Amino acid sequence: MKTLNRLRGPRISVDNDRCEVYGICVWEAPRLFQLDRDGRLRYRRQLTEPDFDQAAAAARSCPMQAIVLRGMAEQVSADE
């Protein structure tokens, strides 16, 4: 049950098959996304209200459309 509770509410989902690690999300939302020294993308899955604007900007700007915001009143993806 802890897993289910952790995944409720606003959250970020990244499709690792689509992500090419261009890092634009890091510039748009540095509190949410980070690139490790080994080139791997790290991100905070759970969102708080102050993060919504940056998360939406990261999803919109992703050239590979790999970022989706879930659990919000209006889901945002790069497809929009």
N, C-alpha and C positions, 0 to 999 in steps of 0.2 A: 504493500500500500504506500510506502514512502515514495517509491518511484512515481506512482500516479499523482500524488500530492505535489511533488516537485515539478511536474510538467503542466500543472494548471496555471491559468492566468496568461498574461501576455508573455510571449517568448519568441526567440529568434530560432530559425531553422536554416541551416546551410547545406545545400546539396553538394557534397564533396566530389561527386562525379562531374559536376558542372564547373566548380570553382577552379580557376586557373591561378589563383593567388596573386592577382594584380595589385592588391593592397589598397584599392580605392576606398573600400569600406573602412580601413584603418584611418584614412584622412577624414572621412565623413563622420565617423563615430569612434574616436580614439578610446573612449571609456568602455566601449563594448567589444572592439576588435583589436587584436594584436598579432603581429607577425613575430614568431620566434626566430632565434638565430639560425635554426635549422630550416627555415623557410616555411614552417607549418603555420597555418592560421589557427589562432585561438580566439574564442569568443565567449562572452557571457550569455547564457541561454535565457535566463529570466530577465524580464524588463520591469523597470519601475516607470511611473508616469514621466519623470523628468527625462528619461531616455527615449521616449517615443519619437520625438522629432529627428534625433540623430539616427535612430534605427531605421526610420522611414526613408531618410536621405540615403543611407547606405544601401537599402534594398533597391531604391530607384536608380542609383548610380552604378550598380553592379553590371558590367558589360556582359557577363555570362548568365545573368538572371538566376544566380544561385542562392540568393537570400530571400527568405519568406518570413514575414512576421505573422505569427499565429496567436489566437486567443484575444485579439483586440476587437473592439466594436466593429471596425472595418479592417479586414485583413489586407495587408499591403504586400505586393510582390513586385519584382522588376518587370513582370509581364504587363503591368498597367501603365 
